[in-house]
Amino acid sequence: MDDVDVNDPAVKEAVQKACVDVGLPLVYRSLISQMLRTPSSEWPACCGEGCYPCQETLADAVHYTLKLLGRPLPS
Protein backbone atom coordinates (compact mmCIF):
# COMPACT_ATOMS: atom_id res chain seq x y z
CA MET A 1 0.00 0.00 0.00
CA ASP A 2 2.94 2.23 -0.72
CA ASP A 3 0.85 4.50 -2.93
CA VAL A 4 -1.35 5.80 -0.09
CA ASP A 5 -0.19 9.28 0.90
CA VAL A 6 -1.14 9.44 4.58
CA ASN A 7 -0.48 13.20 4.54
CA ASP A 8 -3.17 13.76 1.90
CA PRO A 9 -6.15 15.55 3.52
CA ALA A 10 -8.58 13.09 1.88
CA VAL A 11 -6.71 10.16 3.44
CA LYS A 12 -6.66 11.85 6.84
CA GLU A 13 -10.39 12.46 6.60
CA ALA A 14 -11.04 8.85 5.55
CA VAL A 15 -8.93 7.54 8.44
CA GLN A 16 -10.86 9.70 10.90
CA LYS A 17 -14.24 8.60 9.51
CA ALA A 18 -13.19 4.95 9.55
CA CYS A 19 -12.11 5.19 13.19
CA VAL A 20 -15.40 6.77 14.19
CA ASP A 21 -17.48 4.31 12.17
CA VAL A 22 -15.77 1.19 13.56
CA GLY A 23 -15.85 2.59 17.11
CA LEU A 24 -12.13 3.14 17.45
CA PRO A 25 -10.98 6.15 19.52
CA LEU A 26 -9.37 8.84 17.38
CA VAL A 27 -6.11 8.46 19.29
CA TYR A 28 -5.50 5.42 17.03
CA ARG A 29 -5.52 7.45 13.79
CA SER A 30 -1.73 7.43 13.57
CA LEU A 31 -1.67 3.65 13.98
CA ILE A 32 -4.21 3.26 11.18
CA SER A 33 -2.08 5.56 9.02
CA GLN A 34 0.99 3.46 9.80
CA MET A 35 -0.88 0.29 8.87
CA LEU A 36 -1.86 1.91 5.55
CA ARG A 37 1.87 2.07 4.75
CA THR A 38 2.54 -1.52 5.83
CA PRO A 39 1.76 -4.62 3.76
CA SER A 40 -1.15 -6.50 5.33
CA SER A 41 1.01 -9.62 5.44
CA GLU A 42 3.09 -7.86 8.11
CA TRP A 43 0.15 -6.89 10.35
CA PRO A 44 -0.04 -8.83 13.62
CA ALA A 45 -2.80 -11.40 13.92
CA CYS A 46 -5.48 -11.39 16.59
CA CYS A 47 -4.19 -13.24 19.64
CA GLY A 48 -7.64 -14.11 20.97
CA GLU A 49 -6.87 -12.65 24.40
CA GLY A 50 -9.44 -9.86 24.30
CA CYS A 51 -6.99 -7.02 23.73
CA TYR A 52 -8.29 -3.53 23.13
CA PRO A 53 -8.15 -2.51 20.50
CA CYS A 54 -8.15 -5.89 18.87
CA GLN A 55 -5.99 -6.24 15.80
CA GLU A 56 -9.13 -7.19 13.89
CA THR A 57 -10.70 -3.83 14.77
CA LEU A 58 -7.59 -2.02 13.58
CA ALA A 59 -7.64 -4.00 10.34
CA ASP A 60 -11.34 -3.19 9.92
CA ALA A 61 -10.52 0.51 10.20
CA VAL A 62 -7.78 0.19 7.57
CA HIS A 63 -10.06 -1.74 5.22
CA TYR A 64 -12.85 0.79 5.70
CA THR A 65 -10.42 3.65 5.03
CA LEU A 66 -9.40 2.03 1.76
CA LYS A 67 -13.05 1.47 0.85
CA LEU A 68 -13.82 5.15 1.51
CA LEU A 69 -10.91 6.09 -0.76
CA GLY A 70 -12.07 3.71 -3.50
CA ARG A 71 -8.88 1.68 -3.21
CA PRO A 72 -8.59 -2.10 -3.43
CA LEU A 73 -8.39 -4.04 -0.19
CA PRO A 74 -5.11 -5.79 0.56
CA SER A 75 -4.96 -9.46 -0.28
C-alpha positions in Angstrom: 0.0 0.0 0.0 2.9 2.2 -0.7 0.8 4.5 -2.9 -1.3 5.8 -0.1 -0.2 9.3 0.9 -1.1 9.4 4.6 -0.5 13.2 4.5 -3.2 13.8 1.9 -6.2 15.5 3.5 -8.6 13.1 1.9 -6.7 10.2 3.4 -6.7 11.9 6.8 -10.4 12.5 6.6 -11.0 8.8 5.6 -8.9 7.5 8.4 -10.9 9.7 10.9 -14.2 8.6 9.5 -13.2 5.0 9.6 -12.1 5.2 13.2 -15.4 6.8 14.2 -17.5 4.3 12.2 -15.8 1.2 13.6 -15.9 2.6 17.1 -12.1 3.1 17.5 -11.0 6.1 19.5 -9.4 8.8 17.4 -6.1 8.5 19.3 -5.5 5.4 17.0 -5.5 7.4 13.8 -1.7 7.4 13.6 -1.7 3.7 14.0 -4.2 3.3 11.2 -2.1 5.6 9.0 1.0 3.5 9.8 -0.9 0.3 8.9 -1.9 1.9 5.5 1.9 2.1 4.8 2.5 -1.5 5.8 1.8 -4.6 3.8 -1.1 -6.5 5.3 1.0 -9.6 5.4 3.1 -7.9 8.1 0.1 -6.9 10.4 0.0 -8.8 13.6 -2.8 -11.4 13.9 -5.5 -11.4 16.6 -4.2 -13.2 19.6 -7.6 -14.1 21.0 -6.9 -12.7 24.4 -9.4 -9.9 24.3 -7.0 -7.0 23.7 -8.3 -3.5 23.1 -8.2 -2.5 20.5 -8.1 -5.9 18.9 -6.0 -6.2 15.8 -9.1 -7.2 13.9 -10.7 -3.8 14.8 -7.6 -2.0 13.6 -7.6 -4.0 10.3 -11.3 -3.2 9.9 -10.5 0.5 10.2 -7.8 0.2 7.6 -10.1 -1.7 5.2 -12.8 0.8 5.7 -10.4 3.7 5.0 -9.4 2.0 1.8 -13.0 1.5 0.8 -13.8 5.2 1.5 -10.9 6.1 -0.8 -12.1 3.7 -3.5 -8.9 1.7 -3.2 -8.6 -2.1 -3.4 -8.4 -4.0 -0.2 -5.1 -5.8 0.6 -5.0 -9.5 -0.3 
